């Protein structure tokens, strides 16, 4: 079968090391993908959430918060999860302060549909002013005093100290203390109109790609390094290990329960506007 005869699967994911590691095998033709050709489109997660509302991509990374509104169009892949197991997104500021000190402050966030923002709202409710900014600008905004605090994701979780900033709360740690569960942040979703057979097959290739990266860690890390803004090899390896692991191969029962719990709490607190019915493929 020639490339022209293959079914195109447009894949959306973030330009960060963990996603790059996960998709290395698919992006660099390391595995045979049969009748499918994967075309990769890299964008920040909030943009991918918005594109998912328009159904533009067959397979896409999504925030689990955003997915709450996408269940009619997409199902969740059982593989590809980003889970924070007693760690996760962080709120940082220039000076030490308590969680209660954040109330009434202006906090930069990476998008209103991100799971990070959902979790922060579970913690603070509406007792702060939230302003949206590109995720890779938030540390600078905090350092320069343009906002009181910032909600940071991706490699900023490892580098905020180099800008002299203080950790106020690790939301993954807070969530675990509250619930005993890991914090589910992101997932991959596959479009329902592809039909069950294609959904299952494409999800299987995604799982193969994740397993390939974990089995060929050195090569996959070399690919991931291209997207590790200000991260050296050691920090890239640490960051990838945080978010590409056994949870990523399969949510498992605990991961599925964690997703259901997070979205249910979001609904109960009025952050999510309707109950969420979950379906996992694979």
Helices and strands as residue ranges (DSSP letters): G 3-5, E 7-13, H 17-27, E 36-42, H 45-53, E 59-63, H 64-67, E 74-77, E 82-84, E 90-93, G 100-102, E 106-109, H 115-124, E 129-132, G 135-137, H 138-143, E 149-152, H 156-159, G 160-163, E 166-170, H 171-179, E 183-191, G 192-194, H 196-215, H 217-224, G 225-227, H 233-243, H 246-249, H 252-268, E 280-281
